[in-house]
Amino acid sequence: MRSWVYAAMLLFVLVATLPLEIFLRTRVYARARRLGAVLLCVAPPFILWDVLATRAGQWSFDLSQTWGVEVIGLPVEELMFFVVVPIASIMTLEAVRSVRGWTVGDEPGERR
C-alpha cells in the first residue's frame, strides 16, 4: 500500500481541482492546445533539473512510496508531478479569474 502514496497524492490533486472545471467552467481541459503548450514550457526544464539534481545526489526518492518504475532515472510518479501540478495551478488561476471576473482577452465568445 505504501507504494501508492505518491500516486495517490497526485490523484487527490487532480480530483480536488476537477470541480473547478465543472462548476466554475474554467475550460482548462477544453483548451487542450493551450494546456499542452504550457506543459511543454514547464515540464522539460524542471524534469531536466530533477534528473541532474538526482544524479548529483542532491536529493533522492523514497522508492518504497513509489511504484518502482523509473524513466530517465526518475520515478514515473515524479514525471507525472510535472503534469499534474501545472494543471492544478492553471485550474486554480482560471477559477480565481472566473470568480473575480478578471479578463485577459481570451474568454469564450471573444473575437480577435
Secondary structure, DSSP 8 states (H G I E B T S, - for coil): -GGGHHHHHHHHHHHHHHHHHHHS---TTT-HHHHHHHHHHHHHHHHHHHHHHHHTTS----GGGS-S-EETTEEHHHHHHHHHHHHHHHHHHHHHHHHHT---S-STT---
